[in-house]
Amino acid sequence: MPEHLHSLKRKRARERNNITSFSSSIHSFTEKTARDDYEHYKGRVEEALEHMLKLDDTIHDLLTDEEYDAEVTTCEEYIDTAKRAIQKAGHGLEKFNPATTDNPIPSQTLPPVNHRDGVNSLSLSHHVKLPPLKLEPLSGDKECWARFWEQFESSIDKDPSPSVVNKHVFLRGYFEGEPKMLV
């Protein structure tokens, strides 16, 4: 195994350990757990998942097809573990601020305010609770792709609140079989 690949796998192992540790913490939370704990561990899992996904991509580019096939199942397990922990933390945060779970429809925008990272953004939105949108999983039927992508893009991809990693995890969750492996 080339030294570069070995180094990447060690880094990925560290991120996998982080996902396991932070996910375990989230799953051990009780009704008395503070909002800050949910936010902290949710952020840590999202960060570890993002790093792990980047490392997976880099590692997979260096593997043979046989090695890749042997690795993909383990990678999926860690992604699913992180996804479940992120969702559980999100549900835990709902009890502190139920309005954040509604699908917001902006109706009024205030002038921009300078954000800590230098981006100007702040809006006041009225929230209307919309019924949940159920997207059917895709198993490779090309005829269903356009309808699926239109729904996914409008409900998740264009929504600025989920992180890019969460959007990717959600997207993977809607695929089955070979398409899921390709995503």
Secondary structure by P-SEA (a helix, b strand, c coil): ccaaaaaaaaaaaaaaaaaaaaaaaaaaccccccaaaaaaaaaaaaaaaaaaaaaaaaaaaaccaaaaaacaaaaaaaaaaaaaaaaaaaaaacccccccccccccccccccccccccccbbbbbbbbbccbbbbccccccccaaaaaaaaaaacccccccccaaaaaaaaaaaccccccccc
